Amino acid sequence: MKKIVILLITVLIGLSSCVSTKKFEALNAKYQSAEQALTDCKANLMKCRTEDDAANAKIGFLNDQIQAHKDNIAQLQAALDKCVNMSQQGNTNISKLLDEINAANK
């Protein structure tokens, strides 16, 4: 009798811990789907990182161009200021010469 009870308890525990084939296949399909989603996400992440690296390189290149243009603008502004100064000096000299000519003609 004792052996039958132990055998019955063992069978009940064994049967209660088993997973049905249908449930196992459903869980396995869900696992495979999750694995595929993970693989897709990893591939997408690599693509995004590559695009990010390319964008950062382009940003660096464009920042270098901006700095070069700023330097060029500063040089052109300095040259323009020099030309304006020379023009003002020329106008002053012309005014002095006109005054001298007018004084000599009187």
C-alpha positions in Angstrom: 0.0 0.0 0.0 2.8 2.4 0.9 4.5 1.7 -2.4 1.3 2.4 -4.3 0.9 5.8 -2.6 4.5 6.7 -3.3 4.2 5.6 -6.9 1.0 7.6 -7.2 2.5 10.7 -5.7 5.6 10.4 -8.0 3.4 10.0 -11.1 1.3 13.0 -10.1 4.3 15.2 -9.5 5.9 13.9 -12.8 2.8 14.7 -14.8 2.2 18.1 -13.3 5.6 19.3 -14.1 5.5 18.3 -17.8 4.6 20.8 -20.5 2.2 19.9 -23.2 3.6 19.6 -26.7 1.2 22.4 -27.9 2.3 24.7 -25.2 6.0 23.9 -25.8 5.7 24.6 -29.5 3.9 27.9 -28.8 6.6 28.9 -26.4 9.3 27.8 -28.8 7.8 29.8 -31.7 7.6 32.8 -29.4 11.3 32.3 -28.5 12.3 32.0 -32.1 10.3 35.2 -32.9 12.1 37.0 -30.0 15.5 35.8 -31.3 14.7 37.1 -34.8 13.6 40.4 -33.4 16.8 40.6 -31.4 18.9 39.9 -34.5 16.9 42.5 -36.5 17.5 45.0 -33.7 21.2 44.3 -33.6 21.5 44.8 -37.3 19.5 48.0 -37.1 21.7 49.2 -34.3 24.8 48.6 -36.4 23.3 50.5 -39.3 22.4 53.4 -37.1 25.9 53.5 -35.6 27.4 53.5 -39.1 25.1 56.4 -40.2 25.9 58.2 -36.9 29.6 57.9 -37.6 29.2 59.2 -41.2 27.0 62.1 -39.9 29.6 63.0 -37.3 32.4 63.0 -39.9 30.3 65.2 -42.1 29.6 67.6 -39.2 33.4 67.8 -38.5 34.1 68.5 -42.2 31.4 71.2 -42.3 32.7 72.8 -39.0 36.1 72.9 -40.6 34.7 74.7 -43.6 32.8 77.1 -41.4 36.0 78.0 -39.5 37.8 78.4 -42.9 35.1 80.8 -44.1 35.2 82.7 -40.8 39.0 83.1 -41.2 38.5 84.2 -44.8 35.9 86.8 -43.8 38.2 88.1 -41.1 41.0 88.5 -43.7 38.6 90.2 -46.2 37.3 92.5 -43.5 40.9 93.5 -42.6 41.6 94.2 -46.3 38.4 96.2 -46.6 39.3 98.2 -43.5 42.7 98.9 -45.0 41.2 100.0 -48.3 38.7 102.3 -46.5 41.6 103.8 -44.5 43.6 104.4 -47.6 40.6 105.9 -49.4 40.1 108.3 -46.5 43.7 109.2 -46.6 43.5 109.7 -50.4 40.4 111.9 -49.9 42.3 114.0 -47.3 45.2 114.4 -49.7 42.9 115.4 -52.6 41.2 118.0 -50.3 44.6 119.4 -49.3 45.7 119.5 -53.0 42.5 121.3 -54.0 42.9 123.8 -51.2 46.5 124.4 -52.4 45.4 124.8 -56.0 42.6 127.1 -55.1 45.0 129.2 -52.9 47.5 129.3 -55.8 44.9 130.5 -58.3 43.7 133.4 -56.1 
